[in-house]
Amino acid sequence: MESKQYLESELETIRKWEKEQKDVFFWEKIGRIPFMLLDRLTPKIVRDKVGEGLNELGKFIQTGGKYLVRKKSVLIILTETATRGRAGMLDSIEAEHSAANRKTEEDLKGRVDQSAEEVLTLEEASKLPISIMHMASDGIIAKRVKFAAAQGAATGIGGVFTMAADIPLVLGQSLKVLQEMALCYGYDPDDPKERVFIVKCLQFSSADIVGKKAVLEELAAFDDANQSNQVFSQIQGWREVVQSYTDSFGMKKLFQLIPIAGIIFGSISNKGTIGDAAEAGKMLYKKRRISQRLGNNEFLH
């Protein structure tokens, strides 16, 4: 269990990050492409694919759809990180994560089955030190960002034709990494409430300065029983998430339309999209866990 001073220090770091997210980037001030022009420039096949992929958000909120991750794969990482949680073992953990990047999902599934009796439960994981959760989440993010960059490069080869296949893949990876961030901080993405939080994190990662501020205000009262119903009612208008994500996604993908050159743009775009979503999920879930511990006096006195 951490000290109150440590938790407050971590919370202050997150607040500084939130403040930075509200700053308008220079290129956003002078170079934002009008959405009407963007619609004209973006081929219909791409816009249709964006629409099809984002319609899956509705199913994800209600049932999890095809995007739910295996909890035990993340719990294994948390268990291994907790076992080697001392600062002097950090290099060893990073090396293991690097090796894990080369394993297939089937390999990981085998590890899950073999280690089932030794893996932490989600409830136990929720009580781990924040530092362990942070290390585990960073390892997962590094893996997902690396995979996204490779995927973007591969689907950028054929310009518009292969990019259409890339769009739903990026959305799926975004939802997957956000669920993994939820699990790292002890929250269950099987819970419909957490899927709402995840979609809000997705909205935050692609929103402009005004949208980011609105999402932060909504999530500040997410665990307040008297306010949570408002968040659930707001998510019924989740097409606003679709719109902000479509606009942001379209801008990032515009230069990927060029065959061959799309390899570079696709790699950079996917890396940035997954990295932004993962960072948003990590910081917002971390803030939520710290706030709950401070509110419940779960710290060393």
Secondary structure, DSSP 8 states (H G I E B T S, - for coil): --BHHHHHHHHHHHHHHHHHHTS--HHHHH----HHHHHHHS-HHHHHHHHHHHHHHHHHHHH-TTT---HHHHHHHHHHHHHT-SGGGHHHHHHHHHHHTTS-HHHHHHHHHHHTTTS--HHHHTTS-HHHHHHHHHHHHHHHHHHHHHHHHHHTTTTHHHHHHHHHHHHHHHHHHHHHHHHHTT--TTSHHHHHHHHHHHHHHH--HHHHHHHHHHHHTTT-TTTHHHHHHHHTTTHHHHHHHHHHHHHHHGGGGSTTTHHHHHHHHHHHHHHHHHHHHHHHHHHHHHHHHHHTT-SB-
